[in-house]
């Protein structure tokens, strides 16, 4: 089961497949935790930050990998 990586959020995915759970998690994060910024982000890219004030422009796949690595480091 996937859970939202935000400490103050209790959301978790209930889905029939891993891919469906990942899709729901991505949608949840985009809707509930995304912040609009005044910048141009290339088509197909996203920006991620881990609260250190620095932003990194990556593909959605790289963003998911970075978040998973951060979660593994914190566990």
Residue pairs with C-beta under 8 A, 6 or more apart in sequence:
1 12
1 13
1 14
1 21
2 12
2 13
2 21
2 22
2 24
2 25
3 10
3 11
3 12
3 13
4 10
4 11
4 12
4 25
4 28
4 29
4 32
4 33
5 67
5 70
5 71
6 33
9 32
9 33
11 28
11 32
13 20
13 21
13 22
13 24
13 25
13 28
14 21
15 21
15 23
15 24
22 64
26 60
26 64
37 47
37 55
39 47
41 47
41 57
42 57
44 59
44 60
45 57
45 58
45 59
46 57
46 58
46 59
46 60
46 63
47 55
47 56
47 57
47 58
48 55
48 56
48 58
48 63
48 66
48 67
49 55
49 56
50 70
56 66
58 66
